[in-house]
Amino acid sequence: MLKNVMNLHLFEESGDGGNGGQTNSGDHGNGSQGNAGATYTYQQAEEIATARAHRAEQAALKSFFQQQGMNDTEVQQAIADYKANKEKNQPNVSEIEKERDTYKQQIEQMKNEKVLTAKGVKTEDLDYVMFKVTKLVDDKTNFEKAAERFLKDNPKYTGAGTYRIDTSSGSEGKGSGGSLNSSINDAIRQAARR
């Protein structure tokens, strides 16, 4: 696992809002403290930043509520109410992602059905062909290429390569000349009589 290593300088937190313990002796980028060479991963830096942001938010809220004339108990209750409302109004990211993925799958399926229908796949065979073609899709082969390959090997699903047999007699509405099918049937009968 690749870790991002960041060189961070730790500064003493101070409430004076000033330079945070850094001396202004001319070496602005060097950080003249003993732990200046310490390294931290990105995750550790993020945890430090989150903790400091949380403390700053708490201090700002406490200050605001105290300026409104609240005592410590009321301030704590107001902060708790604020956090509860904030949590309640947070969107459920995992639920939104799940819904997005469902819609993406539906759109992809509709596109794939459209591709198969355009290639002549019969409606009653659509689900089966979709299942088989999806198994052929990989990093190098997209759905359309996989469909072409499958349908080339299995033309029966496109209606191509199937035969239509007319079992009616040649005299029923075919006119006096008969049809091609009836002439083939006659030839088969004659061959069978020999």
N, C-alpha and C positions, 0 to 999 in steps of 0.2 A: 504494500500500500504506500503510495506516494504521499509524503507529508510536506506541506508548505512550511518552511522554517522562516520565521521572521525575527529580525533583531529588534527588540523593543527595549526601551529604557523604562524602568519603573521609577515613578516619582512618588514621593510621599504625598498623600492626600492631605490637603489643608483647607480649612474653611475660609481662608482669607481671599480666595478667588485670584490670588496672584500667580506667581510663577511656579507654584507647586513644589517648592523645595529646590529648584534649580538655581544655581548661582549664575549671575550674569557677568562672568569673568572673561568674556571674550571668546571662549570655545563653545559656541552655541550648539553645534551638532555632536560634540563628543560626550556630553553628559558626564560630569565629573564625580559620579557616585561609584561605589565599589561593585555594584551588580550591573554595570553598564554592558558587560559582555554576555549576559544571560540570553539564551535563545528560547523562543516559545513557538509552539505549533499554532497554526491558524485557529484551531479549535480552542486552545487555551486563551488566545487573544480575544476570541469572540466571547468566551465565558467572562473574562475580565470586563470587557466593554458592556456586556449585558448587566452584570452586577452593578457596575457604576451607574449605568442609566437608570436601573431600578432605584438605587439609593437617591439619585438626583430627583427622580419623579416623586418619591416619597417626601423628600424635603420640600419640594415645590408645593405639593398638595397640602402638607402640614402647615406651611407658611401661609398659603392662601386661606385655608379654613380658620387659622388663628386670627388672621386679619379681619375675618367676618365676625369675630367675637365669640368663637366657640372655645369651650374648654377642652382639655386633653381627651376626655372620654368621648365627647361629641366629635372631635377631630378623628379619633380612631374609628368611630362608627361611620363617619362620612367617607373616610378612605376605603373602608370595607365595602360600603355601598357603591362607591365609584368603581372599585375592582369588579364587583359582581355585575354591574351594568356593562362594563367594558367586556367581560368574558361572554356575557349573554349576546352582545352585539357582534362578536367575532364570527365570521363565517366558518362553517365546517369545511375546511379545505379538502379533507379526504372524501367527503360526500360529494363535493363539487367535482373533484377529479374522477370519481367513480362514474358520475353522471356524464361527464365529458367523454370518458372512454366508451361508455355504452353508446352514445350518439355517434362517435367516430366509427364504431363497429357496424352500426346500422347503415351509415352512409357508405362505408366500404362494401358492405354486402349488396346494397342497391346498385353501386357502380359495377360490381362483379356480375350481378344478375343481368344488367344491361349489356355488358360485354358478351355474356353467353347467349342472350337472346339475339343480339346482332349477328352472332355466328350461326344462328339457326337452331339452337338447342330447343327441343320441344318443352313445353311448360311442365308436362308430367315428369320429365327427366331432370328438371332444373336443379332440384335439391341434391340428387345423387351426383350429377356432374360437378356441381359446386363443391361438394365434399371431396371428390376425387381430385379435382384441379387444385384445391387448396393444399392438399398433401404434397403436390409437386412444386409449390412455391417455396423458394429459398432466397438466399442473399443474391444469387446470380440470376434467378429467374423470377420475373414478376408474374402477376396473375394472367395477364393477356398472353404472354408467351407460353405459360404452362397450359392455358386453355387451348391454344393452337396445337401444341404437341399432343395433348390428350385427345382432342377431337380428330386429329390426323390419324391417330392409332385406333380410334373408336368412332368412325363416321356414322354409325347407326343412331347416335344421339342427336345428330343434326338433321336427320331425315334423308340425308344423302346415302345412297347405297341400299336403300330399302326398295322392295318391289311391291307393286300394287297388283293385286290379283282380282279380276272381275269374274265372279262365279255365275253371272247371269247368262242365259242362253243368248245366242246371237240374234234371235228374232225379236226380242223384247226391246222395242224402241231403237234399235240400232240401224234400221233400214235394211234394204235387201243385200247390201254389200257386206254386212257383218262388221266386226272390228278386228283389230290386230290380235287381241286376246283370244277371240273366238277362233281365229285361224290357227293360232298356236295350239289351242286345245284340240282342234280337229286333227292337226298333225300328230299330236301325242296319241290320240285315239287310234289313228290309222297305224301307227308304229306298234301299238299294243295288240292289234288284231293279227298281225303277221305271225 
